[in-house]
Amino acid sequence: MKLFKLFLVAVIGLGFMACNADEQPVVENKTTDSYASITIKFPGKVSTRALPGDYNENGTWMGRDNLETVTVFLVNETKGVVDYNFFSKSAFAEIDINGVLHPNLALKATAGENVRAYVVINGVEDILNTLKATSAANFATAFAAEANKIASQVAWYNSPIAPATKGTETIMMTNDQDAYALTVLPYISEEDAKTGVNNNIRVNVERVVSRAFMTVVPEETEGNGWPVNALIGGTETQIATVKGVSYAVGQSNKKFYIMKRTDFAVPDPVYTFVPADFAAWAAANNTNFDYSGLTSFTTVTQWAYDAANVSTPLAAETTSKFVLPVNHVVNVTDLDIARGSYKKGNTTYFEIRAQFIPNEVIINSEGGVEVPTTAATVFWGENDKKFYKTRDLAIAQGQKATEFIDGVMKYVLWLNPNALASTPSDLNPKVSPTVRNQVYHAHIDKFLRMGLPNNPLNPDDPDKEGNPDNPINAEDPLKTDYTYLSVSVKVLPWTIHTYKYNLDDPGTMY
């Protein structure tokens, strides 16, 4: 392992103890006349206005990061060499309440040399190995290059280990920009370098992933579930009860830039991919997008919506759902134009699974009914909004019928819609960009309409034969006239944004 001419200071990870002298990296003695250090600033507020907006900011969340390793690369522009060093958590001290890793060790350095710093937190082996093998002349290009990964390879949740009661998250982080350079000043003592006042490079890092999170309004009476309504004869009428709600996230990216682009654009093919039809999406979906998140559904946390306190249920969540950012045409500021590039088949989404029990099910041609107590497979009449035991009973009433297997219905919601209110002349949402270091939070208020039997944007969940056409088409814009859910959305990035809405007829989104 090479040794730097500048030394990383060290740590990271709430709860880590300061290292002792035996655990510190060995630093070779060199002919020098000065000392230098590096300070790392961990993610706080992140602006994404280049997209051109990131809709309703509302504070920040410090996160619950587990910081395992720090790898620092120093490109010596004077000598044309790259020095690097790797630190594990045994060498770390604590970060402060502002997310800053201050100097506590310094390295001898030669006055007058120009150095540029790059930092990788929790780096994965193949990316680090590529950077270690890169020359000084090519390093900036390599650090800004794309990486082929899925979110679960660069970010994961760590279950708590006693005596801890909460889990942590191990997430890869990198420079937020290529802007951290220093010309080493002469005659700076070791103690002065440790203070970070002189000969100190302060590098801001940010997480390479986005995070998705969902909550639901608490049941009015514990165990009674949530009512599902339908509009029958102009009147809101309860037709079923939801007894369980879970969620996952689909259509994440399979690539990211090691260091983000200044305009937040993501790598091709996702960035420029616009599905012309379902066949085009089907041919490209597994190449372009990661659907592995749809194999793991999490029970939605019940929570009374509080715009000022989203970080509380977020921190208490016993899981984490990460995605690699997906966006398109980030330099287009006119959302009516940008809308043409955001389709259902190229945008990251929440999939909600709600298991319901009908109020009653028609069981014979005479109109006899039963009142079920558990979820079961039923058929829902498209016109009369009633549930039937068989498809034949439903279509005998002159209507199409949708089969819901085991009482499961599904909803698809976009992670970061630009707006919620929609009118015939201004259809929203138009875009739903996601960028790194953001948390996207949706809060379900009400189940105003039935969901759908399947999610055709999941390659493993095709339409079912005999059901009416599913209104979710890969080539459609994000807004359609099909509405089935009332949702409040809070978007937080480890910076927080918030907005809240109710959906009703006529449809306002999805």
Buried (B, 14 or more C-beta within 10 A) or exposed (E): EEBBBBBBBBBBBBEBEEBEEEEBBEBEEEEBBBBBBBBBBBBBEBEBEBBBBBBBBBBBBBBBBBBBBBBBBBBBBBBEEBBBBBBEBEBBBBBEEEBBBBBBBBBBBBBEBEBBBBBBBBBEEEBBEBBBEBEBEEBBEBBBBEBEBBBBBBBBBBEEEEEEEEBBBBBBBBBBEBEBEBEBBEEBEBEBBBBBEBBBBBBBBBBBBBBBBBBBBEBEEEEEBBBBBBEEEEEEBEBBBBBBBBBBBBBBBBBBBBBBBEEBBBBEEBBEBBBEEBEBBBEBBEEBBBBBBBEEBBEBBBBEBEBEEBBEBBEEBEEBBBBBBBBBBBEBEEBEEBBBBBBBBBBBBBBBBBBBBBBEBBBEEEEEBEEBEEBBEBBBBBEBBBBBBBBEBBBEBEBBBBBBEEBBBBBBBBBBBBBBEBEEEEBBBBBBBBBBBBBBBBBBBBBBBBBBBBBBBBBEBEBEEEBBEBBBBBBBBBBBBBBBBBBBBBBBBBBBBBBBBEBBEEBBBB
